[in-house]
Amino acid sequence: MFHVGIDLHQKYSAICVVDEKGEVLERTQIASTEASFDRWFKGRSDLKIVPDGREDVSAE
């Protein structure tokens, strides 16, 4: 299982992917645009979005 943290900002957002042991697998910064998020999430259909860790929300 992987965990993805996204720190949203107005112009750019930071993304960090860690494994179940907490080891960083990927760290990147992208523009805070719909197109940038679409490109980053493309091919990552196995991810679930859980805002604030409160409830599961479908990414579809």
N, C-alpha and C positions, 0 to 999 in steps of 0.2 A: 504494500500500500504506500502511496505517495501523499504528501501533504503540500498544498500550494498556498503560499501567503501572498496577498496582493495589497500593496500599500498605494492606494489611489490618491493622485494629486491632480491638479487642474491641467497641467501641460504634459507631465510624464508620470508613469506609474512603475513601481519596482515590483518585480515578481521573483519569488524564491521557491524552489522545489526541494523538499527534503524527503528522505526515506523514513521508515519506521524507527530507525535508530537515531534520527535527527541529523544525519549527515547531509550536507548540501550537495544536491545533484546538479542544480542549475540556478543561476542567478542572472537576471537580466533587467533591463530598463526599456520600456516601450512608450511610445506616444499614447496619451490617454484619449484615443479615438476609437470609434467602433471598428474601423478597418484594422487597426493595429491589434486589437483584442481578437478579432475574427481570425487574423493570420496566426497569432500565437496559439489560440485554442484549436485551430484546424488540426485534425488527426489525433486529438486528445479526447476522444469521445468517452473514455473510461472515467473521466473526472466527474465528481459531483460538486455542485456549488452549495455551500452551507454558510449563509450569511451570519456573521456573529456567532457561529457554532450553535445556533438555536434549532434549526429545522432543515431538513433536506429540501432542496429545490431543484427541479429538473433543469438542466442546461439547454433543453430544446425549446 
